[in-house]
Amino acid sequence: MPLTDTAIKKAKPGIKPAKLSDEKGLYLLVNPTGSKLWRWKYRVDGKEKLMALGNYPDVSLAQARDKRDQARKQLAMALDPMAQKKADNIARKLSQEHSFSAVARDWWAQWKASRSDNHTVSVMRRLEADVFPAIGARPVAEIQAPELVAMVKAIAARGALDIAKRALQTSGQVFRYAIAHGKASRNPATDIKPSDVLEARKKQNYARIDGKELPDLLRRIEGYQGAAVTRLAMKLMALTFVRTSELIEAEWKEIDLDAAEWRIPAERMKMNTPHIVPLSAQAVEILRTLQLISGHSKLLFPGERNHEKAMSNNTILGALKRMGYQGRMTGHGFRGVASTLLHEMGFDHAHIELQLAHQERNEVSAAYNHATYLVPRRKMMQQWANYLDSCKGGAVIAGKFGKQAA
């Protein structure tokens, strides 16, 4: 008679294992320990075999019969169900080992060695948040370009265009790693350019004051009544005209006060190449003052509430607003003002552009180019600092730099 759920539930363990038979070779093995195990007996090539189908009640009677019937179908096709199950398990394991997420984590472990902790953590966070949910479980060798397009569009749909582009770029690096280690044969990310699938974003024009308004702004910064760290951040931004993110995320290990240099690593730069900022005597003085305030932290400008995180990128914008420059000036605006005035003063365009880190540089030449024109740039930055001092004092410099107005 076929087994019933009632009979199974009533079955009690005895001194020896007992078999409760169902149909077509299926039975329940009741052990003295109380465990109840599904087994299926079959023959292949004249040999009797026994296949485990799971434990009761995790596998119900109906589920055990379904597993038996599936195995019988394989047997009818001249396949050994147990050998097939083993092969499927091996294939599943290989699939997991070669999944995009597994390969990406291997790539990340190797790639992070020469990068900063902040950058590597950020990249993995983006992978886990945006990439793995879309393609992480897929075998890396089977992923096609349309899957990447769907992933990129989903990220961009929430307004995160930059993150969408970075997700595609990072995915491409993972595929290259997979190819190098024999886990894939091609890189589908090379079939796509962000411009193929993403709408172009209009170039943002940052609010900035006119050069003639600079003296008043500098005096207002000197008299700023807010946090001293914020005032020093604005002064340093005016002197160095780096990007806001490059300033607020700066770490003390990047600063060499004796050499009067600030070396920003590639992973913190928009162009992904290292950048040297020659420090004027005025900038060094500000940094020595700042060191008394935040020198105990790894960051030059730690946040007020969490010293492990950098100052908010809205801090400088908020300070400018309080000084009456809302809609007229931003942190990024210092770059535009410096560019305009330095060109008017007659400095070489290449020196200015390189100091603004506008020039794109390939990986081969990056190690050289970030130090290009360092001597004339050092002179330019010192003269720019002197010019700012003259502005605060009321003097105005006309025409070529160095021609002081009477």
KADA-V658777 format. One record per residue. OMEGA is omega as a letter, one per 40 degrees, with the letter a starting at -180 (999 if undefined). Layout:
OMEGA ; OMEGA
This chain:
i ; i ; i ; i ; a ; a ; a ; a ; a ; a ; a ; i ; i ; a ; a ; i ; i ; i ; i ; a ; i ; i ; i ; i ; a ; i ; i ; i ; i ; a ; i ; i ; a ; i ; a ; a ; i ; i ; i ; a ; a ; i ; i ; a ; i ; a ; i ; i ; a ; a ; i ; a ; i ; a ; i ; e ; i ; i ; a ; i ; i ; i ; i ; i ; i ; i ; i ; a ; i ; i ; i ; i ; i ; i ; i ; i ; i ; i ; i ; a ; a ; i ; i ; i ; i ; i ; i ; i ; i ; i ; i ; i ; i ; i ; i ; i ; a ; i ; a ; a ; i ; i ; i ; i ; i ; i ; a ; a ; i ; a ; a ; a ; a ; a ; i ; a ; a ; a ; a ; i ; i ; a ; i ; i ; i ; i ; a ; a ; a ; a ; a ; i ; a ; a ; a ; a ; a ; i ; a ; a ; a ; a ; a ; a ; a ; i ; i ; i ; i ; i ; a ; a ; i ; i ; a ; a ; i ; i ; a ; a ; a ; i ; i ; i ; a ; i ; i ; a ; a ; i ; i ; i ; i ; i ; i ; i ; a ; i ; a ; a ; i ; a ; i ; a ; i ; a ; a ; i ; i ; i ; a ; i ; i ; a ; i ; a ; a ; i ; i ; i ; i ; i ; a ; i ; a ; i ; i ; a ; i ; a ; a ; i ; a ; a ; a ; i ; a ; i ; i ; i ; i ; a ; a ; a ; i ; a ; a ; a ; i ; i ; i ; i ; i ; i ; a ; i ; i ; a ; a ; a ; i ; i ; a ; a ; i ; i ; a ; i ; a ; i ; a ; i ; i ; a ; i ; a ; a ; i ; a ; i ; i ; a ; a ; a ; a ; a ; i ; a ; i ; a ; i ; i ; a ; a ; i ; i ; i ; a ; i ; i ; i ; i ; i ; i ; i ; a ; i ; i ; i ; a ; i ; a ; a ; a ; i ; a ; i ; a ; i ; a ; i ; i ; a ; a ; a ; a ; i ; a ; a ; i ; i ; i ; i ; a ; a ; i ; i ; i ; i ; i ; a ; i ; i ; a ; i ; i ; a ; a ; i ; i ; i ; a ; i ; i ; a ; i ; a ; a ; a ; a ; i ; i ; i ; a ; i ; i ; a ; a ; a ; i ; a ; a ; i ; i ; i ; a ; i ; a ; i ; a ; i ; a ; a ; a ; a ; a ; i ; a ; a ; i ; a ; i ; a ; a ; i ; i ; i ; i ; a ; a ; i ; i ; i ; i ; i ; i ; i ; i ; a ; i ; a ; a ; i ; i ; i ; a ; a ; i ; a ; a ; i ; i ; a ; i ; a ; 999
